[in-house]
């Protein structure tokens, strides 16, 4: 009898555990809290293929495609619902790829492309939806307040702290999240230019002098506000508007035998390593090799194409406030070692400030030394006249 009750309990429990619902054709997904799983590619012959109008639904695409005939309808519509998750599916060939209308807090992660009017349309009264995993999405329209954040699980997240609206022709090209790097091309999408919070995941925890760069130069404190330590492993900071932002580390060491306003010598690189250490002077990457030089403005025009001696006879002279960023450490010549950030004048960087302090102290010491000699000499002459 005991085993009969156990068996009945298991049967009763299983009745409350819903199995996945298989999807093999265009249909309505309207069961609250259900997980629907696409079983094959769908070639749509109807106006709208997949309609979701219940909350807490997960639609798992399993990598399959939903394809229309480009003449009518939408591939997938989410309306009047909450907390919908769309993932692992391709939608193309419709007038509208995905339409989110009157839906809130959805997570969107399909690939949407080659739809004749628009690929992703988040409109109506939709609020706080998010695009995750940053797969390919082409043309888009985002109504005011409809988007909360972009996220790539391995790299980070861009969270918008103000409502905005925006539209464009290729969302994947305009928004980029990669290793310690976030970029939105605000010239193409000015609507994104609002107060935002940036998260970088899995960042190094052993930086000696980390900073946030905006467009390749150190971001001013009034434009980038750190909310965590830059050595925390997962960093968070806020920005006032959009271009590109990256995490950068530069170690500072005292430099000998170097003139910042004249041609610098003694920086010959080992030719065996030079080919892997060169970087393009216009590069926007934050993952250059450990000995690459990144001029922070194109006007500096450092000629870095000399494969044999890329750092020999480089002129570091430039108009005031132009910066040169050196990632970690340049090759040693036996006399000089350069690491860190340099400017073309004694302002704007720690090493410049240090050099200025050293010069001031040296001047004070020299002044006191010669002043003391003049006082002693004056006393000797006065005593001699008195005698």
C-alpha positions as CSV (number, residue, x, y, z in Angstrom):
1,X,0.0,0.0,0.0
2,X,2.9,2.4,0.8
3,X,4.3,2.0,-2.7
4,X,0.9,2.7,-4.2
5,X,0.7,6.1,-2.4
6,X,4.3,6.9,-3.5
7,X,3.4,6.1,-7.1
8,X,0.2,8.2,-6.9
9,X,2.3,11.1,-5.5
10,X,4.8,10.9,-8.3
11,X,2.0,10.9,-10.9
12,X,0.4,13.9,-9.2
13,X,3.7,15.8,-9.0
14,X,4.4,15.1,-12.7
15,X,1.1,16.7,-13.6
16,X,2.4,20.0,-12.3
17,X,5.7,19.8,-14.2
18,X,5.0,20.9,-17.8
19,X,7.0,19.5,-20.6
20,X,8.3,21.5,-23.4
21,X,5.9,22.3,-26.2
22,X,7.2,21.4,-29.6
23,X,6.7,23.9,-32.4
24,X,6.7,22.5,-36.0
25,X,4.7,25.1,-37.8
26,X,3.5,28.8,-37.6
27,X,1.2,29.1,-34.5
28,X,0.1,31.1,-31.5
29,X,2.2,30.7,-28.3
30,X,-0.4,31.5,-25.6
31,X,0.2,29.3,-22.6
32,X,1.4,31.3,-19.6
33,X,4.9,30.2,-18.4
34,X,5.4,27.7,-21.1
35,X,8.6,26.8,-22.9
36,X,8.2,26.3,-26.6
37,X,10.9,24.6,-28.7
38,X,11.2,24.9,-32.4
39,X,11.8,21.6,-34.1
40,X,12.6,22.5,-37.7
41,X,12.9,25.4,-40.1
42,X,9.6,27.2,-40.8
43,X,8.7,28.4,-44.3
44,X,5.8,30.7,-43.7
45,X,2.8,30.8,-46.0
46,X,0.7,32.9,-43.7
47,X,0.8,36.7,-42.9
48,X,2.3,36.4,-39.4
49,X,4.1,33.2,-38.4
50,X,4.7,33.2,-34.6
51,X,2.5,35.2,-32.3
52,X,3.2,35.3,-28.5
53,X,0.5,36.9,-26.4
54,X,1.0,35.4,-22.9
55,X,3.6,36.2,-20.2
56,X,6.7,34.3,-19.0
57,X,7.1,32.4,-22.3
58,X,10.4,31.1,-23.5
59,X,10.7,30.5,-27.2
60,X,13.8,28.3,-27.9
61,X,14.7,28.4,-31.6
62,X,17.3,25.6,-31.5
63,X,19.2,27.4,-34.3
64,X,16.4,26.9,-36.8
65,X,15.1,29.5,-39.3
66,X,11.8,31.2,-39.8
67,X,11.6,32.4,-43.4
68,X,8.9,34.5,-45.1
69,X,8.3,35.4,-48.7
70,X,9.2,39.1,-48.3
71,X,5.8,40.3,-49.4
72,X,3.8,40.5,-46.1
73,X,3.6,39.9,-42.4
74,X,6.0,39.5,-39.5
75,X,8.1,36.6,-38.6
76,X,7.4,36.9,-34.9
77,X,5.2,39.2,-32.9
78,X,5.2,39.6,-29.1
79,X,2.3,41.6,-27.7
80,X,0.6,42.4,-24.4
81,X,3.0,40.2,-22.4
82,X,5.7,40.3,-19.8
83,X,9.1,38.5,-19.4
84,X,9.3,36.8,-22.8
85,X,12.6,35.2,-23.9
86,X,13.5,34.8,-27.5
87,X,16.7,32.9,-28.4
88,X,18.7,30.8,-30.9
89,X,16.6,31.5,-34.0
90,X,17.0,33.2,-37.4
91,X,14.2,35.3,-38.8
92,X,14.4,36.6,-42.4
93,X,12.3,37.2,-45.5
94,X,9.3,39.1,-43.9
95,X,8.2,42.7,-44.1
96,X,8.9,42.9,-40.4
97,X,11.3,40.5,-38.7
98,X,10.4,40.8,-35.0
99,X,7.8,43.1,-33.6
100,X,7.6,43.8,-29.9
101,X,4.3,45.7,-29.3
102,X,3.0,46.4,-25.8
103,X,5.4,44.0,-24.2
104,X,7.7,44.6,-21.3
105,X,10.9,43.1,-19.9
106,X,11.5,40.8,-22.9
107,X,15.0,39.3,-23.6
108,X,15.7,39.3,-27.3
109,X,18.5,37.1,-28.7
110,X,17.7,36.0,-32.3
111,X,19.5,36.8,-35.5
112,X,17.2,39.1,-37.6
113,X,18.1,40.1,-41.1
114,X,17.0,40.6,-44.7
115,X,13.5,41.6,-43.9
116,X,12.1,44.1,-46.4
117,X,10.9,46.9,-44.1
118,X,12.6,46.5,-40.7
119,X,14.3,43.7,-38.8
120,X,13.5,44.7,-35.2
121,X,10.6,47.0,-34.3
122,X,10.1,47.7,-30.6
123,X,7.1,50.0,-30.5
124,X,3.9,51.0,-28.8
125,X,3.9,50.9,-25.0
126,X,6.8,48.5,-24.7
127,X,9.2,49.2,-21.9
128,X,12.5,47.9,-20.5
129,X,13.2,45.2,-23.1
130,X,16.8,44.0,-23.6
131,X,18.9,42.6,-26.4
132,X,21.2,39.9,-25.2
133,X,24.1,37.9,-26.7
134,X,24.4,40.7,-29.4
135,X,23.8,38.5,-32.4
136,X,23.2,40.0,-35.8
137,X,20.3,42.5,-36.0
138,X,20.0,44.7,-39.1
139,X,17.5,47.6,-39.4
140,X,15.7,48.7,-36.2
141,X,13.3,51.1,-34.6
142,X,13.3,51.5,-30.8
143,X,10.5,53.6,-29.3
144,X,10.9,55.8,-26.3
145,X,11.8,53.7,-23.2
146,X,11.5,50.4,-25.0
147,X,15.1,49.3,-24.6
148,X,16.8,48.9,-21.2
149,X,20.2,47.3,-22.1
150,X,22.5,45.4,-24.4
151,X,24.5,42.5,-23.1
152,X,27.0,39.9,-24.2
153,X,27.4,37.4,-21.4
154,X,31.2,36.9,-21.9
155,X,32.1,40.6,-22.2
156,X,29.7,43.0,-20.5
157,X,26.6,45.1,-20.6
158,X,25.5,48.6,-21.7
159,X,22.6,49.8,-19.6
160,X,20.7,53.0,-20.4
161,X,19.7,55.1,-17.5
162,X,17.4,57.5,-19.4
163,X,14.6,56.8,-21.8
164,X,15.4,57.3,-25.5
165,X,14.3,56.4,-29.0
166,X,16.5,55.5,-31.9
167,X,16.5,53.9,-35.4
168,X,19.1,52.8,-37.9
169,X,20.1,50.4,-40.6
170,X,22.4,48.0,-38.9
171,X,22.2,47.6,-35.1
172,X,25.1,45.1,-34.9
173,X,27.5,47.5,-36.7
174,X,26.5,50.5,-34.5
175,X,26.7,48.8,-31.1
176,X,29.8,46.8,-30.2
177,X,30.6,45.0,-27.0
178,X,33.9,43.0,-26.8
179,X,36.7,42.4,-24.4
180,X,36.9,45.5,-22.1
181,X,35.5,47.6,-24.9
182,X,32.1,49.2,-25.6
183,X,31.2,51.4,-28.5
184,X,28.0,53.0,-29.9
185,X,28.5,55.0,-33.1
186,X,26.4,58.0,-31.9
187,X,26.8,59.8,-35.2
188,X,24.7,57.1,-36.8
189,X,22.4,56.7,-33.8
190,X,22.2,59.9,-31.9
191,X,19.3,58.6,-29.8
192,X,21.6,56.4,-27.8
193,X,23.5,59.5,-26.5
194,X,22.1,59.4,-23.0
195,X,23.5,58.7,-19.5
196,X,24.6,55.1,-19.5
197,X,26.2,52.5,-17.2
198,X,28.9,50.2,-18.7
199,X,29.8,46.8,-17.2
200,X,33.0,45.0,-18.3
201,X,33.1,41.4,-17.2
202,X,36.2,39.2,-16.4
203,X,38.7,42.0,-16.5
204,X,42.2,41.7,-15.0
205,X,42.7,42.1,-11.3
206,X,46.5,42.9,-11.4
207,X,46.6,46.2,-13.2
208,X,49.1,48.6,-11.8
209,X,47.6,51.8,-13.1
210,X,44.3,51.2,-14.8
211,X,42.2,53.9,-16.4
212,X,39.1,54.3,-18.6
213,X,39.8,55.6,-22.1
214,X,37.3,57.5,-24.3
215,X,38.2,57.5,-28.0
216,X,41.7,56.3,-27.0
217,X,42.5,59.1,-24.5
218,X,42.1,59.2,-20.8
219,X,38.4,59.9,-20.0
220,X,38.0,63.0,-17.8
221,X,36.5,62.4,-14.4
222,X,33.5,64.5,-15.2
223,X,32.6,62.3,-18.2
224,X,33.5,58.8,-16.8
225,X,32.6,58.0,-13.2
226,X,33.9,54.7,-11.8
227,X,31.5,52.8,-9.6
228,X,33.9,50.0,-8.8
229,X,37.6,49.5,-8.5
230,X,39.2,49.1,-11.9
231,X,40.9,46.0,-10.5
232,X,37.8,44.3,-9.3
233,X,37.5,41.8,-12.1
234,X,34.0,43.0,-13.1
235,X,34.0,46.8,-13.4
236,X,31.2,49.3,-13.6
237,X,31.3,53.0,-14.6
238,X,28.9,55.6,-15.9
239,X,29.3,57.8,-19.0
240,X,27.4,60.9,-20.1
241,X,27.2,60.1,-23.8
242,X,28.5,57.7,-26.5
243,X,31.6,57.1,-28.6
244,X,33.9,54.2,-27.5
245,X,35.2,53.3,-24.1
246,X,37.9,50.8,-23.1
247,X,39.9,49.7,-20.0
248,X,43.6,50.4,-20.2
249,X,46.6,49.8,-18.0
250,X,49.8,51.7,-18.1
251,X,52.7,51.3,-15.7
252,X,54.8,54.4,-15.0
253,X,58.6,54.2,-14.6
254,X,61.3,57.0,-14.5
255,X,62.8,57.5,-17.9
256,X,66.5,58.3,-18.5
257,X,68.2,59.7,-21.5
258,X,64.9,60.7,-23.2
259,X,63.8,64.1,-24.6
260,X,60.1,64.4,-25.2
261,X,60.6,67.4,-27.6
262,X,63.4,65.9,-29.7
263,X,64.0,62.8,-31.6
264,X,64.4,59.9,-29.2
265,X,67.0,57.3,-29.7
266,X,68.2,54.2,-28.0
267,X,64.9,52.5,-28.6
268,X,65.8,49.8,-31.2
269,X,63.7,46.8,-31.1
270,X,64.8,43.2,-31.4
271,X,64.1,42.4,-35.0
272,X,63.0,38.8,-34.1
273,X,60.0,40.2,-32.2
274,X,59.2,43.4,-34.1
275,X,56.8,41.9,-36.6
276,X,54.5,40.8,-33.9
277,X,54.8,44.0,-31.9
278,X,53.9,46.6,-34.5
279,X,50.4,48.0,-34.4
280,X,48.6,50.3,-36.8
281,X,48.6,53.9,-35.5
282,X,45.0,54.3,-36.3
283,X,43.9,51.2,-34.4
284,X,41.0,51.5,-32.1
285,X,41.7,48.1,-30.4
286,X,42.3,47.8,-26.7
287,X,44.1,44.4,-27.1
288,X,47.3,45.5,-28.7
289,X,50.5,43.6,-28.0
290,X,52.6,44.4,-24.9
291,X,55.0,46.6,-26.9
292,X,52.7,48.4,-29.2
293,X,52.5,52.2,-29.5
294,X,49.1,53.8,-29.7
295,X,49.1,57.5,-30.6
296,X,45.9,58.8,-29.3
297,X,45.3,61.3,-32.1
298,X,45.8,60.7,-35.8
299,X,47.8,64.0,-36.1
300,X,50.7,62.5,-34.2
301,X,51.6,60.3,-37.3
302,X,54.1,58.0,-35.6
303,X,55.7,56.0,-38.4
304,X,55.4,52.5,-37.0
305,X,55.9,50.6,-40.2
306,X,59.7,50.1,-39.9
307,X,59.8,46.4,-39.3
308,X,63.4,46.3,-38.3
309,X,63.5,49.1,-35.8
310,X,59.9,50.3,-35.2
311,X,60.8,52.4,-32.1
312,X,64.1,53.9,-33.4
313,X,64.3,57.6,-34.2
314,X,60.7,58.3,-33.4
315,X,59.9,62.0,-32.9
316,X,57.6,62.4,-29.9
317,X,57.2,66.1,-30.6
318,X,53.6,67.1,-31.2
319,X,51.3,70.0,-30.5
320,X,50.4,70.6,-26.8
321,X,48.3,68.0,-25.1
322,X,48.7,65.3,-27.7
323,X,49.2,62.0,-25.9
324,X,51.2,58.9,-26.7
325,X,50.0,55.7,-25.1
326,X,52.5,52.9,-24.6
327,X,51.0,49.5,-23.6
328,X,53.1,48.2,-20.8
329,X,56.7,48.1,-21.8
330,X,58.8,48.8,-24.9
331,X,61.9,46.9,-25.7
332,X,65.0,47.7,-23.6
333,X,68.0,49.2,-25.2
334,X,70.2,48.9,-22.2
335,X,69.9,52.5,-21.3
336,X,66.3,53.5,-21.4
337,X,63.0,51.8,-20.6
338,X,59.7,53.4,-21.3
339,X,56.4,52.4,-19.9
340,X,53.2,54.3,-19.6
341,X,51.7,57.5,-20.8
342,X,53.7,60.4,-22.3
343,X,52.6,63.8,-23.5
344,X,54.4,66.3,-25.8
345,X,54.7,68.8,-22.9
346,X,55.0,68.6,-19.1
347,X,51.3,68.3,-18.5
348,X,48.6,65.8,-18.6
349,X,50.3,62.6,-17.3
350,X,51.9,61.3,-14.1
351,X,55.3,60.9,-15.7
352,X,55.2,64.5,-16.9
353,X,54.2,65.7,-13.4
354,X,57.0,63.7,-11.9
355,X,59.6,65.1,-14.4
356,X,58.3,68.6,-13.6
357,X,58.7,68.0,-9.8
358,X,62.2,66.7,-10.3
359,X,63.2,69.7,-12.4
360,X,61.7,72.1,-9.8
361,X,63.6,70.4,-6.9
362,X,66.8,70.4,-8.9
363,X,66.4,74.1,-9.6
364,X,65.7,74.9,-6.0
365,X,68.8,72.9,-4.8
366,X,71.0,74.6,-7.5
367,X,69.6,78.1,-6.4
368,X,70.3,77.4,-2.7
369,X,73.8,76.1,-3.5
370,X,74.9,79.1,-5.5
371,X,73.1,81.5,-3.2
372,X,75.1,80.1,-0.3
373,X,78.4,80.4,-2.2
374,X,77.6,84.1,-3.0
375,X,76.8,84.8,0.7
376,X,80.0,83.2,1.9
377,X,82.0,85.1,-0.7
378,X,80.3,88.3,0.3
379,X,81.1,87.8,4.0
380,X,84.8,87.0,3.2
381,X,85.1,90.2,1.1
382,X,83.4,92.3,3.8
383,X,85.7,90.9,6.5
384,X,88.8,91.6,4.4
385,X,87.7,95.3,3.9
386,X,87.1,95.7,7.6
387,X,90.6,94.5,8.3
